């Protein structure tokens, strides 16, 4: 049997539908202005993702979480940090989870939000350009990386910078319309910003970043090789024959004819991609190349990966 309070909420939920003009997530003030009484606003069928916000269901994706916060977002407030990185489709090592707070920046003279589920900070407005992604105010990609910097290591920042510098349309998670950037663009913004938390790591990551990368794992593989003291391989090297493209290799030692390819799950589950990969490997081997194919499991055993590459380099030099 329902107690008196639960019975009342049950009755309210059944007898008082919410106005259709209210979105899935709404502020209690907006609901009150539409005639929704307090007992209905506090109904057990509504979630409370943030203070003063009600939702018809629990946000289960980042976009739903951001949408739930929008009624609290004031003019000149913007999403920054890891929230902005996810919205831009930038590759963080930590996938979004419902427990993650949203990160919001306010102008320097304003008070940052302090409430459950939100990390607020101040940011000089002129430091970041404002973009609208699906109606959401977010800082530009470079400012996004800078506002993540205090929480990330050099390798993670290098992955992010590689993602900013690539022009590859097939880069995983790439958001359409994201601006094309150069190392000079990032260096100039570093000079504009001056000292900030993590800036030294960003400068180190920029020295390690490369243009033309096509996946985060490609960056991770290149950094793994560099840390082992091996020569840095070329990124996205094109093998041409009579002006015809034979293959574009993730990482290569062209003089030694060694190709290093990272194979994501898409290479395994896409039948046509799998067939193309095999044919490309045969084309390269027919032309004297050694092809080293790596997966996520290989990157979890870096010693064996480096050993394979060292052996391939030694064998190529003997010949």
Backbone bond lengths (Angstrom), bond angles and torsions (degrees), N, CA, C in turn:
res aa  C-N    CA-C-N  psi(-1)  N-CA   C-N-CA  omega(-1)  CA-C   N-CA-C  phi
1 X - - - 1.463 - - 1.530 109.01 -
2 X 1.343 117.40 138.33 1.448 122.51 178.71 1.514 110.39 -75.85
3 X 1.365 117.20 140.14 1.454 118.56 173.40 1.530 108.32 -74.94
4 X 1.335 116.37 176.46 1.463 120.25 -172.39 1.522 111.85 -61.35
5 X 1.384 117.23 -43.27 1.460 119.68 -178.44 1.505 112.20 -66.30
6 X 1.352 116.03 -44.31 1.461 119.44 -179.66 1.513 111.05 -65.54
7 X 1.344 115.57 -37.61 1.461 118.60 179.15 1.523 110.96 -64.17
8 X 1.337 116.09 -39.29 1.466 119.36 178.76 1.520 110.95 -64.10
9 X 1.358 116.45 -44.99 1.466 119.18 178.23 1.519 111.37 -62.63
10 X 1.334 116.41 -39.44 1.463 121.00 178.22 1.530 110.04 -62.37
11 X 1.348 116.02 -42.19 1.466 119.86 -179.47 1.531 110.15 -66.40
12 X 1.364 116.55 -43.32 1.458 120.29 -178.87 1.518 110.57 -62.42
13 X 1.351 115.94 -42.54 1.455 119.88 -177.78 1.520 111.01 -61.98
14 X 1.315 116.67 -37.92 1.466 120.26 -176.67 1.524 111.28 -79.77
15 X 1.322 117.76 -33.66 1.459 118.92 -170.62 1.523 114.37 -98.62
16 X 1.343 117.32 -14.26 1.461 119.49 -174.93 1.521 110.99 -128.02
17 X 1.314 117.11 86.67 1.475 118.66 176.12 1.523 110.67 -64.12
18 X 1.304 116.45 149.15 1.457 120.40 176.58 1.521 110.03 -72.87
19 X 1.332 117.88 147.87 1.467 119.90 177.46 1.527 111.52 -57.43
20 X 1.305 116.10 140.21 1.457 119.74 179.92 1.514 112.31 -65.07
21 X 1.329 117.17 -21.58 1.464 120.64 -179.44 1.518 112.29 -70.99
22 X 1.334 117.79 -15.84 1.452 120.06 178.39 1.528 109.56 -81.34
23 X 1.344 118.26 131.89 1.471 120.03 176.59 1.514 111.00 -71.14
24 X 1.322 116.39 -179.95 1.463 120.08 -179.42 1.529 111.88 -59.67
25 X 1.325 116.13 -35.49 1.469 121.15 174.49 1.519 108.33 -119.93
26 X 1.325 117.69 135.68 1.458 120.32 -174.86 1.527 110.13 -150.85
27 X 1.325 115.22 157.83 1.444 120.95 176.09 1.517 111.28 -81.69
28 X 1.319 116.68 148.66 1.462 119.87 -178.92 1.525 110.25 -63.90
29 X 1.334 117.26 -31.13 1.465 119.70 179.33 1.527 110.26 -66.52
30 X 1.350 116.51 -43.06 1.470 119.53 178.55 1.521 110.39 -62.97
31 X 1.325 116.71 -37.22 1.463 119.67 178.86 1.529 110.43 -66.46
32 X 1.328 116.17 -41.90 1.474 119.75 179.36 1.518 110.65 -62.21
33 X 1.338 116.65 -38.84 1.463 120.15 179.70 1.528 112.08 -65.40
34 X 1.332 116.55 -20.93 1.460 120.62 178.04 1.525 111.73 -97.93
35 X 1.317 115.76 13.36 1.449 120.14 174.52 1.510 115.52 86.10
36 X 1.333 118.07 12.61 1.454 121.03 178.74 1.532 108.54 -83.08
37 X 1.308 116.65 118.56 1.458 121.04 -178.02 1.511 112.57 -71.86
38 X 1.337 114.32 166.10 1.459 119.48 -176.08 1.518 112.12 -62.29
39 X 1.318 117.48 -41.11 1.467 119.35 -178.21 1.521 110.92 -62.91
40 X 1.345 117.13 -34.89 1.465 119.27 178.34 1.526 110.27 -73.71
41 X 1.337 116.91 -39.07 1.469 120.49 178.91 1.521 111.03 -63.47
42 X 1.347 115.82 -27.70 1.461 119.82 -179.38 1.529 112.02 -99.35
43 X 1.328 117.05 17.07 1.459 120.98 -178.94 1.517 112.26 -60.39
44 X 1.322 115.43 148.78 1.470 120.18 -176.88 1.521 112.32 -68.68
45 X 1.328 117.52 -13.20 1.463 119.22 179.27 1.523 112.36 -82.85
46 X 1.334 117.95 -4.83 1.460 121.18 -178.31 1.533 110.73 -106.19
47 X 1.336 115.28 138.56 1.463 121.36 176.76 1.523 109.66 -87.93
48 X 1.320 116.11 160.63 1.460 122.62 179.56 1.529 109.08 -125.46
49 X 1.340 118.16 75.03 1.472 120.21 -176.14 1.525 113.24 -65.96
50 X 1.345 117.37 -31.82 1.463 122.50 178.44 1.528 108.67 -141.77
51 X 1.322 115.66 160.73 1.462 119.43 178.26 1.528 109.89 -58.66
52 X 1.323 116.21 129.45 1.451 121.43 178.37 1.516 114.87 79.52
53 X 1.338 117.27 7.09 1.471 121.93 -178.74 1.521 109.45 -119.22
54 X 1.327 116.20 139.94 1.455 122.09 173.20 1.535 108.37 -122.75
55 X 1.310 115.60 143.70 1.464 121.53 178.72 1.515 109.61 -131.18
56 X 1.316 115.33 144.96 1.467 119.86 178.32 1.526 111.59 -70.27
57 X 1.353 116.77 -22.59 1.462 120.49 177.92 1.517 108.67 -149.01
58 X 1.317 116.88 162.99 1.463 121.38 179.49 1.522 109.79 -72.11
59 X 1.339 118.88 126.51 1.467 119.99 176.71 1.528 110.99 -56.20
60 X 1.314 116.69 128.04 1.469 120.76 -177.31 1.518 112.61 -115.29
61 X 1.330 117.93 -2.66 1.460 122.53 176.25 1.519 108.56 -134.35
62 X 1.316 115.94 164.92 1.455 119.52 177.93 1.528 111.03 -60.03
63 X 1.324 116.91 -44.00 1.468 119.50 -178.59 1.524 111.23 -62.43
64 X 1.324 117.61 -36.53 1.463 119.97 176.89 1.527 110.54 -68.83
65 X 1.331 116.46 -37.54 1.465 119.67 178.57 1.534 110.16 -65.37
66 X 1.331 116.31 -43.65 1.462 120.46 178.42 1.524 110.22 -63.77
67 X 1.336 116.63 -43.62 1.465 120.69 179.14 1.525 110.93 -60.72
68 X 1.337 116.28 -35.65 1.459 119.82 178.99 1.524 111.26 -66.73
69 X 1.338 116.77 -30.43 1.468 119.35 -179.14 1.524 112.19 -82.98
70 X 1.320 118.51 -19.60 1.467 121.14 -172.66 1.526 114.53 -52.97
71 X 1.341 120.38 -37.53 1.472 117.71 177.79 1.528 113.69 -60.36
72 X 1.334 117.21 -21.27 1.468 120.93 177.87 1.524 112.34 -90.84
73 X 1.325 117.64 -14.78 1.454 121.12 -174.51 1.527 110.32 -74.96
74 X 1.302 116.76 120.11 1.457 121.94 -177.26 1.528 110.50 -90.16
75 X 1.336 116.93 160.82 1.466 118.87 173.22 1.528 110.23 -54.63
76 X 1.325 116.19 140.76 1.467 124.52 -179.02 1.524 112.95 76.03
77 X 1.329 118.01 -1.60 1.456 120.41 171.14 1.533 108.27 -87.56
78 X 1.342 116.30 144.95 1.462 119.97 -176.74 1.523 110.44 -142.34
79 X 1.325 115.90 151.57 1.455 120.05 174.02 1.520 108.83 -79.60
80 X 1.338 115.41 138.63 1.463 122.20 -176.64 1.529 108.93 -136.11
81 X 1.340 115.64 -174.32 1.453 121.46 171.60 1.510 113.61 58.71
82 X 1.332 114.99 -142.31 1.459 119.52 -175.57 1.523 112.20 -67.84
83 X 1.338 117.02 -29.50 1.468 118.64 175.70 1.522 109.90 -62.00
84 X 1.335 116.96 -46.49 1.462 120.79 178.75 1.522 110.90 -64.37
85 X 1.338 116.99 -38.70 1.469 120.04 179.78 1.525 110.89 -60.56
86 X 1.327 116.46 -43.97 1.468 119.25 177.89 1.527 110.72 -64.03
87 X 1.335 117.49 -40.58 1.460 120.16 -179.72 1.525 111.44 -64.97
88 X 1.324 117.30 -34.07 1.462 121.64 177.42 1.528 112.22 -80.16
89 X 1.332 117.55 -7.07 1.461 120.17 -178.30 1.512 113.03 75.87
90 X 1.337 117.59 23.58 1.456 120.69 179.64 1.533 109.94 -80.89
91 X 1.337 116.97 145.69 1.470 121.03 -170.83 1.523 114.22 -82.72
92 X 1.307 117.60 93.83 1.454 122.01 172.22 1.526 109.42 -85.90
93 X 1.327 116.17 147.87 1.463 119.30 178.33 1.522 111.17 -69.69
94 X 1.337 116.04 -23.37 1.468 121.47 -179.89 1.527 109.29 -100.22
95 X 1.323 117.31 114.17 1.458 120.60 176.24 1.527 110.16 -68.06
96 X 1.334 114.93 151.92 1.466 118.88 178.41 1.521 110.71 -62.66
97 X 1.325 115.30 142.11 1.463 120.35 172.71 1.527 107.82 -135.95
98 X 1.320 115.64 158.83 1.466 120.90 -177.29 1.530 111.83 -62.25
99 X 1.327 117.25 -19.55 1.466 120.48 179.88 1.526 112.62 -81.66
100 X 1.327 117.82 -11.14 1.460 120.47 -178.19 1.525 110.80 -72.12
101 X 1.326 117.33 137.86 1.471 119.30 175.20 1.528 110.60 -76.97
102 X 1.315 117.12 158.16 1.459 120.17 169.01 1.529 107.06 -84.62
103 X 1.318 116.12 145.48 1.466 121.21 -178.15 1.523 108.46 -110.78
104 X 1.319 115.63 123.34 1.461 122.31 -172.88 1.521 109.69 -128.87
105 X 1.350 115.94 134.04 1.459 121.05 176.08 1.521 110.07 -109.86
106 X 1.323 115.37 142.40 1.463 122.09 177.49 1.524 107.90 -121.11
107 X 1.338 118.63 160.88 1.468 120.39 176.47 1.530 111.83 -58.02
108 X 1.315 114.94 157.84 1.459 121.23 -172.77 1.522 112.63 -55.86
109 X 1.334 117.22 -34.40 1.469 119.88 -175.38 1.528 113.08 -85.51
110 X 1.320 117.70 -3.10 1.472 121.33 -176.94 1.522 111.38 -98.67
111 X 1.315 115.32 162.36 1.467 121.22 177.49 1.526 109.32 -90.79
112 X 1.325 118.80 124.27 1.460 120.60 179.60 1.529 111.38 -64.83
113 X 1.313 117.74 151.03 1.465 120.01 177.02 1.519 111.03 -64.41
114 X 1.316 114.75 139.35 1.469 120.80 177.10 1.521 107.14 -130.33
115 X 1.305 115.02 93.67 1.458 120.09 -179.89 1.515 108.92 -155.58
116 X 1.291 116.25 162.64 1.461 121.63 -178.57 1.528 110.92 -56.89
117 X 1.332 115.42 133.99 1.460 120.62 175.71 1.511 114.89 84.19
118 X 1.351 117.46 7.63 1.464 121.32 -177.08 1.527 109.28 -133.18
119 X 1.332 116.07 135.50 1.456 122.02 169.16 1.521 106.62 -110.44
120 X 1.322 116.81 113.69 1.456 121.49 -179.14 1.513 111.43 -104.59
121 X 1.327 115.64 147.79 1.460 120.64 176.79 1.529 109.43 -150.14
122 X 1.315 115.74 165.45 1.457 120.75 174.89 1.523 109.23 -97.21
123 X 1.331 115.69 145.47 1.465 121.51 177.64 1.519 108.38 -147.07
124 X 1.319 116.30 124.57 1.468 120.46 176.57 1.520 108.50 -57.14
125 X 1.316 117.01 124.30 1.463 121.22 -171.30 1.518 112.78 -56.17
126 X 1.331 117.45 -40.30 1.455 121.08 -174.97 1.521 112.64 -70.02
127 X 1.321 117.45 -14.14 1.461 119.72 -179.62 1.523 112.63 -71.82
128 X 1.302 117.41 -25.59 1.465 120.56 -175.30 1.516 110.48 -131.39
129 X 1.306 115.76 140.30 1.457 121.05 173.55 1.525 108.39 -86.51
130 X 1.308 116.26 146.98 1.463 120.94 -178.62 1.527 109.91 -97.30
131 X 1.318 115.56 128.80 1.465 122.21 175.24 1.519 108.37 -115.27
132 X 1.319 115.15 153.63 1.462 120.88 175.31 1.522 107.88 -111.72
133 X 1.307 115.66 113.37 1.463 121.82 177.65 1.518 108.14 -111.19
134 X 1.318 116.20 111.16 1.473 120.41 -177.05 1.528 110.84 52.25
135 X 1.326 115.79 40.56 1.460 120.24 177.60 1.513 115.25 81.51
136 X 1.330 117.42 6.76 1.467 121.84 -176.40 1.524 109.30 -108.38
137 X 1.332 117.40 132.61 1.466 121.78 178.40 1.526 109.75 -80.27
138 X 1.321 115.42 121.50 1.458 121.35 -177.33 1.526 108.13 -140.35
139 X 1.319 117.18 148.38 1.459 119.58 178.87 1.522 110.31 -72.75
140 X 1.319 116.43 160.11 1.464 121.89 -177.92 1.530 111.15 -62.80
141 X 1.337 118.49 163.86 1.473 120.34 -174.27 1.526 114.79 -59.34
142 X 1.326 117.92 -39.90 1.465 118.47 -179.83 1.526 110.42 -65.38
143 X 1.332 117.06 -46.62 1.464 120.11 177.64 1.524 110.89 -61.94
144 X 1.316 116.49 -32.01 1.469 120.17 176.42 1.522 110.50 -59.56
145 X 1.331 116.71 -48.27 1.470 120.02 179.42 1.527 110.39 -64.44
146 X 1.324 117.22 -42.70 1.470 119.67 -179.13 1.530 110.99 -61.72
147 X 1.333 117.56 -37.49 1.464 119.66 -178.52 1.526 112.22 -80.22
148 X 1.327 116.84 -5.90 1.476 121.36 171.42 1.527 111.50 -93.39
149 X 1.329 116.90 -16.79 1.461 121.60 -162.86 1.518 113.69 -58.84
150 X 1.325 117.96 -37.16 1.465 119.28 -175.25 1.524 112.15 -67.89
151 X 1.337 117.34 -14.97 1.466 121.17 -176.76 1.523 112.87 -105.37
152 X 1.349 118.17 -2.19 1.456 121.12 -172.02 1.524 111.66 -123.50
153 X 1.343 114.80 153.31 1.451 120.59 175.28 1.522 111.46 -86.62
154 X 1.324 116.21 176.56 1.468 121.01 -176.47 1.514 111.36 -63.13
155 X 1.331 117.68 -43.10 1.469 119.48 -179.23 1.527 110.88 -62.74
156 X 1.337 116.89 -43.66 1.467 119.67 179.67 1.528 110.84 -63.32
157 X 1.334 116.67 -39.29 1.456 120.22 178.44 1.531 111.00 -68.07
158 X 1.328 116.76 -35.09 1.469 119.83 177.39 1.521 110.80 -63.53
159 X 1.329 116.15 -40.52 1.466 120.07 176.03 1.527 110.03 -58.95
160 X 1.334 116.70 -45.30 1.461 120.37 -179.60 1.530 111.38 -63.97
161 X 1.327 117.23 -42.88 1.460 120.19 -179.42 1.525 111.42 -67.40
162 X 1.323 117.26 -38.76 1.471 119.69 174.35 1.525 110.05 -57.98
163 X 1.329 116.16 -40.37 1.466 120.40 179.65 1.527 111.02 -65.74
164 X 1.335 117.50 -35.82 1.462 120.38 177.76 1.521 111.68 -69.62
165 X 1.332 116.45 -34.50 1.460 120.60 -173.11 1.520 113.70 -84.94
166 X 1.322 117.04 -16.11 1.462 118.31 -175.64 1.521 111.65 -74.92
167 X 1.317 114.54 146.54 1.464 120.76 171.98 1.526 110.75 -105.90
168 X 1.335 116.24 4.76 1.472 121.07 -176.52 1.526 110.55 -68.99
169 X 1.305 116.52 120.79 1.461 120.87 179.08 1.524 111.85 -69.44
170 X 1.342 116.89 -21.29 1.458 120.20 -177.52 1.530 112.72 -91.87
171 X 1.343 117.36 8.85 1.460 119.56 178.25 1.527 108.27 -62.52
172 X 1.348 118.58 129.08 1.468 120.85 -175.66 1.527 112.89 -56.21
173 X 1.327 116.11 130.58 1.458 121.39 175.43 1.512 115.29 79.55
174 X 1.321 117.67 2.43 1.460 120.14 -175.78 1.529 110.76 -59.65
175 X 1.333 116.61 129.81 1.456 122.28 179.39 1.525 108.93 -87.55
176 X 1.314 116.32 127.91 1.461 120.87 179.45 1.524 110.02 -58.59
177 X 1.326 115.97 136.09 1.455 120.21 178.62 1.508 114.73 88.52
178 X 1.338 117.06 -1.28 1.461 118.61 178.01 1.524 108.42 -64.01
179 X 1.331 118.75 134.08 1.468 120.24 -174.93 1.524 112.68 -65.34
180 X 1.335 115.67 145.19 1.459 121.11 174.59 1.529 108.49 -79.53
181 X 1.315 116.45 133.30 1.460 121.16 -174.37 1.523 110.17 -127.25
182 X 1.328 115.28 159.42 1.457 122.15 177.06 1.522 109.01 -122.69
183 X 1.336 117.74 164.31 1.468 119.26 174.81 1.525 112.25 -57.34
184 X 1.325 117.09 -34.54 1.464 119.90 178.53 1.532 111.82 -64.57
185 X 1.339 116.81 -36.19 1.468 120.02 177.23 1.526 110.46 -60.24
186 X 1.322 115.79 -44.58 1.465 120.40 -177.48 1.530 110.22 -70.14
187 X 1.345 116.84 -41.84 1.460 120.38 179.27 1.526 110.54 -62.38
188 X 1.326 116.84 -39.65 1.461 120.18 179.41 1.522 111.43 -63.65
189 X 1.332 116.67 -41.44 1.470 119.88 178.95 1.527 110.92 -67.28
190 X 1.317 117.17 -35.42 1.465 119.99 175.39 1.520 110.54 -59.29
191 X 1.324 116.17 -43.07 1.465 119.60 178.49 1.528 110.79 -65.97
192 X 1.335 116.98 -39.03 1.469 120.75 179.30 1.528 111.10 -63.54
193 X 1.321 116.51 -42.30 1.459 120.32 -175.86 1.528 111.91 -72.16
194 X 1.333 116.92 -33.09 1.454 118.77 -173.82 1.525 110.34 70.17
195 X 1.322 117.98 -157.86 1.469 120.29 -177.56 1.534 111.99 -65.80
196 X 1.310 115.30 136.18 1.466 121.82 171.46 1.519 107.84 -154.89
197 X 1.316 116.58 163.54 1.461 120.73 -176.87 1.528 110.08 -60.19
198 X 1.327 116.67 119.10 1.460 121.30 178.54 1.511 114.29 93.56
199 X 1.338 118.87 0.56 1.471 120.13 -174.74 1.524 112.08 -63.88
200 X 1.331 117.84 -34.46 1.466 120.23 178.55 1.522 110.73 -63.19
201 X 1.336 116.49 -39.71 1.466 119.92 178.22 1.529 110.98 -68.17
202 X 1.341 116.98 -36.38 1.469 119.34 178.11 1.525 109.95 -63.86
203 X 1.328 118.00 -41.57 1.467 120.59 179.34 1.532 110.54 -63.35
204 X 1.325 116.57 -40.95 1.470 119.89 177.86 1.525 110.39 -65.04
205 X 1.337 116.45 -40.65 1.464 120.59 179.31 1.523 111.15 -65.95
206 X 1.326 117.06 -36.64 1.460 120.20 179.72 1.523 110.59 -64.56
207 X 1.328 117.53 -36.59 1.474 119.73 176.76 1.523 111.25 -65.23
208 X 1.333 116.68 -29.26 1.471 120.46 -178.91 1.519 113.11 -90.83
209 X 1.339 117.42 -12.51 1.469 120.82 -176.20 1.523 110.82 -75.44
210 X 1.343 115.51 153.13 1.455 121.98 -179.06 1.528 109.79 -137.04
211 X 1.297 116.12 149.42 1.458 121.38 178.06 1.533 110.05 -85.03
212 X 1.339 115.67 153.35 1.460 120.87 173.46 1.507 116.28 89.18
213 X 1.333 118.09 0.84 1.460 121.56 -179.09 1.537 109.89 -66.14
214 X 1.328 116.99 145.49 1.464 120.26 -175.36 1.516 114.79 -113.25
215 X 1.340 118.47 -0.30 1.466 119.03 176.38 1.524 109.75 -164.99
216 X 1.339 117.57 155.51 1.465 120.23 176.49 1.524 112.63 -60.86
217 X 1.333 116.84 -37.60 1.462 120.24 -178.23 1.520 111.58 -67.14
218 X 1.327 115.66 -29.34 1.462 119.25 175.28 1.528 109.66 -63.25
219 X 1.337 116.28 -42.07 1.463 120.43 176.56 1.522 110.69 -63.03
220 X 1.318 116.88 -46.78 1.460 120.54 -179.46 1.521 111.19 -58.33
221 X 1.330 115.97 -41.22 1.466 120.11 180.00 1.527 110.49 -64.89
222 X 1.334 116.80 -44.50 1.470 120.38 179.84 1.532 111.03 -61.37
223 X 1.328 117.13 -41.96 1.464 121.13 -179.91 1.528 110.94 -67.42
224 X 1.314 116.60 -36.64 1.463 121.07 177.15 1.528 110.06 -61.32
225 X 1.317 116.70 -44.14 1.465 121.72 179.59 1.523 110.45 -64.38
226 X 1.332 116.67 -43.81 1.467 120.63 -178.54 1.523 111.22 -64.40
227 X 1.333 116.87 -40.72 1.471 120.43 -179.54 1.520 111.57 -63.50
228 X 1.327 116.77 -27.86 1.464 120.73 -179.44 1.527 111.94 -79.52
229 X 1.326 117.03 -2.65 1.453 120.07 178.42 1.514 114.37 85.53
230 X 1.333 116.96 8.67 1.459 120.38 178.19 1.526 109.84 -81.99
231 X 1.327 117.50 158.51 1.467 119.44 176.37 1.525 110.60 -58.89
232 X 1.327 116.09 146.14 1.460 119.02 -179.98 1.523 109.85 -74.12
233 X 1.328 117.40 127.60 1.462 119.57 178.73 1.520 111.96 -76.28
234 X 1.325 116.35 158.38 1.455 122.03 174.63 1.516 109.90 -72.83
235 X 1.334 116.43 146.10 1.462 122.34 -179.02 1.527 109.79 -96.16
236 X 1.340 115.76 130.73 1.460 122.28 175.86 1.539 111.59 49.72
237 X 1.323 113.76 55.05 1.469 120.47 179.72 1.528 110.20 -75.75
238 X 1.322 115.92 134.57 1.465 121.24 -178.93 1.523 110.33 -99.89
239 X 1.321 114.82 126.38 1.462 121.40 174.72 1.525 107.70 -96.13
240 X 1.333 115.44 116.65 1.456 121.42 -177.36 1.521 110.59 -114.51
241 X 1.312 115.15 149.12 1.460 121.15 175.65 1.527 107.93 -141.67
242 X 1.325 115.06 116.32 1.469 120.25 -176.91 1.533 110.86 54.05
243 X 1.324 115.80 39.32 1.454 120.59 178.86 1.513 114.73 78.07
244 X 1.322 117.24 1.12 1.469 121.50 -178.89 1.520 109.62 -102.40
245 X 1.344 116.66 135.09 1.458 120.72 179.98 1.524 110.23 -75.32
246 X 1.315 116.06 119.63 1.464 121.64 176.38 1.525 110.48 -89.04
247 X 1.323 115.51 -44.13 1.469 119.81 -178.82 1.520 109.41 -164.05
248 X 1.322 115.55 150.47 1.462 122.27 169.65 1.521 106.05 -114.60
249 X 1.320 115.47 118.87 1.461 121.73 -169.59 1.529 109.88 -100.92
250 X 1.343 116.07 135.38 1.466 120.40 -179.96 1.526 110.96 -52.84
251 X 1.317 116.08 -57.73 1.462 122.65 -179.72 1.521 108.04 -136.87
252 X 1.310 117.12 135.41 1.467 118.95 -173.58 1.518 111.71 -145.59
253 X 1.355 113.73 149.78 1.454 122.56 164.72 1.527 105.52 -109.38
254 X 1.326 117.56 88.76 1.477 119.98 -172.65 1.523 114.00 -58.21
255 X 1.341 117.21 -40.91 1.470 119.14 -177.45 1.520 111.89 -65.31
256 X 1.328 116.32 -27.72 1.465 120.87 -179.14 1.524 112.16 -99.18
257 X 1.325 116.21 -5.06 1.464 122.77 -177.47 1.536 111.38 56.17
258 X 1.329 114.96 50.96 1.467 121.46 175.90 1.519 107.75 -116.02
259 X 1.315 115.90 125.84 1.466 122.59 178.79 1.523 109.34 -112.33
260 X 1.337 116.33 132.39 1.470 121.66 178.18 1.523 106.79 -119.65
261 X 1.315 115.94 118.25 1.460 121.69 -174.70 1.519 109.93 -121.12
262 X 1.342 116.63 130.03 1.460 120.18 173.14 1.517 108.37 -93.89
263 X 1.336 116.27 128.14 1.462 121.56 -178.07 1.526 109.48 -108.33
264 X 1.315 116.63 105.62 1.455 120.54 174.19 1.514 111.37 -77.34
265 X 1.326 117.13 176.63 1.463 120.44 -178.03 1.522 112.23 -61.93
266 X 1.347 116.64 -27.79 1.454 119.12 179.17 1.508 112.53 -61.58
267 X 1.332 116.61 -30.24 1.466 120.17 178.62 1.525 110.75 -69.69
268 X 1.327 115.61 -23.92 1.470 119.57 -178.83 1.526 112.27 -90.40
269 X 1.328 115.98 -38.79 1.466 119.33 -172.88 1.521 113.39 -88.49
270 X 1.334 117.27 -20.44 1.461 120.76 178.20 1.525 108.36 -91.06
271 X 1.324 116.60 111.02 1.465 121.24 -174.21 1.527 111.71 -59.23
272 X 1.330 116.48 -43.66 1.465 119.98 -178.35 1.533 111.13 -67.87
273 X 1.349 116.53 -39.14 1.460 119.83 177.88 1.520 110.29 -64.37
274 X 1.305 116.51 -41.19 1.473 121.36 179.85 1.527 110.37 -61.09
275 X 1.326 116.32 -43.53 1.465 119.66 178.93 1.519 111.47 -65.76
276 X 1.356 116.52 -40.12 1.466 119.67 178.71 1.525 110.81 -64.41
277 X 1.338 116.18 -38.31 1.464 120.00 179.73 1.526 110.85 -61.81
278 X 1.327 116.17 -44.21 1.466 119.70 -179.78 1.520 110.56 -64.17
279 X 1.335 116.79 -44.05 1.461 120.02 -179.62 1.527 110.69 -64.44
280 X 1.326 116.85 -39.82 1.462 119.66 179.61 1.517 110.67 -64.98
281 X 1.345 116.84 -40.92 1.459 119.27 177.69 1.520 110.47 -60.95
282 X 1.333 117.48 -43.08 1.462 120.39 178.41 1.529 111.12 -62.24
283 X 1.339 116.38 -41.21 1.468 120.28 179.78 1.522 110.98 -61.48
284 X 1.346 115.64 -41.21 1.454 119.15 179.62 1.528 111.35 -69.58
285 X 1.324 116.73 -44.68 1.469 119.90 -179.00 1.518 110.98 -64.41
286 X 1.315 117.39 -35.66 1.463 120.27 176.94 1.525 111.67 -62.06
287 X 1.318 116.05 -23.52 1.466 120.85 -179.62 1.526 112.12 -102.73
288 X 1.334 116.09 17.83 1.450 121.43 172.35 1.515 116.51 87.95
289 X 1.338 116.97 12.20 1.461 120.18 179.83 1.526 110.97 -86.42
290 X 1.329 115.71 145.97 1.465 122.59 167.65 1.521 107.18 -96.21
291 X 1.331 116.94 126.36 1.459 121.38 -176.63 1.535 109.60 -111.20
292 X 1.308 116.23 120.40 1.462 122.19 177.35 1.522 107.27 -108.79
293 X 1.329 116.04 115.55 1.469 120.76 -177.83 1.523 108.68 -105.41
294 X 1.330 115.57 129.21 1.461 121.70 -175.69 1.518 110.79 -119.70
295 X 1.334 115.69 152.00 1.455 122.38 174.82 1.534 108.77 -126.75
296 X 1.315 115.86 179.25 1.467 121.18 178.42 1.525 110.69 -57.40
297 X 1.317 117.49 -37.87 1.461 120.97 179.78 1.526 110.89 -61.86
298 X 1.336 116.78 -37.60 1.466 119.92 178.47 1.526 110.99 -64.04
299 X 1.334 117.24 -40.06 1.457 119.95 -178.82 1.525 111.38 -67.79
300 X 1.318 116.79 -19.96 1.460 120.52 175.82 1.525 111.81 -81.07
301 X 1.332 116.46 -8.98 1.473 122.20 177.34 1.530 108.22 -126.76
302 X 1.330 116.74 67.35 1.467 120.07 -171.35 1.525 114.57 -59.83
303 X 1.332 117.82 -30.96 1.464 119.68 -178.22 1.519 111.07 -61.20
304 X 1.329 116.66 -43.97 1.467 119.69 -179.11 1.523 110.98 -68.43
305 X 1.335 117.07 -35.08 1.468 120.43 177.93 1.522 109.95 -62.43
306 X 1.321 116.65 -49.41 1.463 120.82 -178.44 1.529 110.44 -63.59
307 X 1.318 116.30 -38.07 1.470 119.40 178.47 1.521 110.56 -61.67
308 X 1.318 117.61 -43.72 1.464 120.83 178.93 1.520 111.33 -61.16
309 X 1.322 115.78 -42.65 1.469 119.34 -178.80 1.524 110.30 -68.44
310 X 1.335 116.91 -41.34 1.472 119.72 177.57 1.522 110.71 -59.62
311 X 1.315 117.15 -44.78 1.470 120.98 -179.87 1.524 110.54 -62.68
312 X 1.333 116.30 -40.70 1.467 119.63 179.74 1.527 110.70 -65.00
313 X 1.334 117.37 -40.20 1.460 120.81 178.81 1.527 110.43 -65.17
314 X 1.326 115.51 -44.81 1.471 119.69 -179.88 1.528 111.40 -61.99
315 X 1.335 116.15 -43.22 1.469 120.01 179.29 1.523 111.29 -64.87
316 X 1.323 117.11 -40.18 1.474 120.48 -179.25 1.540 109.90 -65.85
317 X 1.331 117.29 -37.69 1.456 119.86 -179.18 1.523 111.73 -70.75
318 X 1.338 116.71 -30.27 1.470 119.55 178.51 1.520 111.45 -66.87
319 X 1.330 114.75 -27.77 1.458 118.85 -178.09 1.528 111.30 -96.66
